[in-house]
Amino acid sequence: MRRKEFAVEDRREAEKFLEETSYGFLGLVTESGDPSVVPLNFVYFRGAIYFHGSQAGEKMNSLRRHNRVCFSAAREYAVIPSYFTDAKYACPATVFFKSVMVRGKAEIVQDPGEKAEVFAAFMRKLQPEGGYSAIDLNDEVYARQIRGTAIVKIHIEEMTAKFKFGQNWPEEKRASVERQLLERGREADAETAEQMRRYNKPKPADNG
């Protein structure tokens, strides 16, 4: 059962995570009727998930037959070892993370203008520093690449998100783990401590 305290009710929070993340997993039904999960790069653009790939192959054939899909993206921030909170038992070991899952229908984009806009969105996300010519359909090199590449759009019908940063813990326990993360000092530990503070802000007092 999903823990309510980890559920993200603000859709914009989930969308922001999708905008910041470049890798996800597409769930689809193969031509044979079997389930399949495909890892791929994606961009969240104008309220939809887009990805690109070859015009042919099992993934595209499957999408042409079964257009209902799910898609998920996740990021592991930090492993919280059991000894951070319990000197004896392994049970408290956990992981702090963010995850988003969507369900919807996949559409193979045909319009060259939309495809060009999606390619531009990919480049802004993956190469924000620039260093390339603007994507222009009047440029035959770009036009040829756009014609030869498949772009798939997932129309989102449902989006759910789960961000886990100790929301179910008492304040004293969170403070202790935050301190130990900062002392450990691994790559994302300071960022994890920041996320703990962000998603565990004290609730305003009810003066009514």
N, C-alpha and C positions, 0 to 999 in steps of 0.2 A: 504494500500500500504506500502511495506517495506521501511523504512527510509534508504537511501543509506549511510548516515553517520554512521549508526550502523552496517552495513554489514562488515564482516571480509573477506578480500580478500586473506589473507595469510593462505593457508590451514594448514600450520604447526601450526598456532595459534589455530585453531579449534582442530587439533589432540592432541595438548598438553592439552587442556581442557578435552578431552575425556580420556586421560591417567590419569588425576588427579581426575576424577569423577568416583564414583563407582555405582551410581544408575541412572536408566533411565526408559523410557517408550516405550514399544513395541506396535506399531499399526499394527493390522492384521485384516483379515476377518474371521469370525467364520464359522463353517460348515453350519450354517443356512443362511449365507450371510450377517450377521450383522457386523458392525464395532465393534472392541474391543480394549481397551488399557490396557496393562498389565505392572504393575511396577515390575522391577526386577534388580538384580545386574548384572553387565557386566564388560567385560574387552576389551579394544581396543588393539589388538595384531596383528602385521604384516599387518596393513592396513585394518583390518576387525573388526567388532563387534562380540564378542562371549558372549553367556550366557548359563547357564546350568539349568537342572531341571529334573523332572520325565520323564521317557520314555513314559508314558501314560498321558491322560487328555485332556481337551478341547484345550489347547494351542497347544500341539503337533499334535493333530488331525487336527486342523485348518491349521497349517503350512504344513502338508502333502497334503492338498487339495489346498491351496492358498499360494504359496511361495513368493509372492510379499508383502513386508512389508515396514513400515517406523519406525524410531527409533529416539527418542529425549532424550537429557539430558540437564538439566538446573541447575543453581545455583543462588539464590537470595543473593545479597551481602548486600544491605541496602535499607530500606524504606526512601525516602526523603520526609518529611512532607511538606505540602503546606506552612506552616509558615516559612520555611527556605528561601523562595523566595518571598512570598506575605503575607502581614499581614491580608488580608481580605478574599480572595477567595480560595476555595478548589481546583480549577482546576489544579494548579501546582503540586499537590501531585503525586509522581511517585516512581518507583523502579529501582534501578540499578542492572543489572544482566548479566550473560552470558548464552547463549543457543546454542546448536548445533542440527541440524536435518539431518538425512540421509535417503535416499531411496535406496532400493536394493532388492536382492533376498536372501531368507533364505535357507540354506542347513543344513540338519542334518548330522553332522560329524560321519563318520563310522570308520575312521582309528584310532586305539588305540594309536599310536604314537602321532598323532596330538592332540588327546584328552588329553593325558598326558602333552603335552607342554602347552596346554591351562590351565589346572589345575595349573600347575606351575606358569603361568603368573598371574592367579587369586591370588595365595598365595603371590607372590611378591608384588602385589598391595595392598591386604587387610592385610597382616601380614609381612611387610618388615623387622621386627626385627627378623624373623626366629622363632626358637623354635619348629621345626618339622623335621622329617626325609625327605630327598629328595624324590620327587615323582618318583618312579621307577616301571616300568611294571613287573620287575622280583620279586617284592614284592607282594605276593598274596593278602594282604589286599588292597593295592592300585589297583592292577589289577581288583579285584572284584568290587571295588567302581567305577572304570572307565567303566567297562562293564555295570554296572547297572544304570549309569547316562547318560542322553542325553545331548549332547553339540550341540548347534546351532550356525552356522556361518552366519553372514549377509555380503554378498558381496556388497560393497558400490558402487552404480552407481552415486549417487549425494550426495554432502555434502554442507550444507549451515550453516552459523553461524551468530549470532547477539550478539554483546557485547555493552551494553548501559551504558555509564558513562559520560553523559553530553556533548557528542561531538557536539551537535547542540546548545550549549549555548555559549554566549560570555564569554571571559576569566574572566571578573570581576565577573560574576555570578558563574562560576565554583569555583573561589577562595573563594568566600563567603561561598558556600556550603561545600567545603573542610574544611574550618576553623570550621564550625559548626559541622561537623561530628567528627572532632578531639576533640572538646569540649564536645560533647555528650558522646563519648567513649563507645559505645556498642561493642559487641564482634567483629564484622567485620568492624566497622567504620574506623579504621586506615587502614585496608587492602583496603577498598573501596576508601579512599582518595589516596592511592598509585596507584590503578588502574585508577583513574581519571587522575593522572599525566601521567601515562604510555600511555594511549590512547588519550591524548590531547597534545602531544608534539608539540611545534611550528614547522611549516614546514620550511625547508631550504629556504633561500631567493633565488629568481631567479635572477642571475647576468647576464643573457643573454639579 
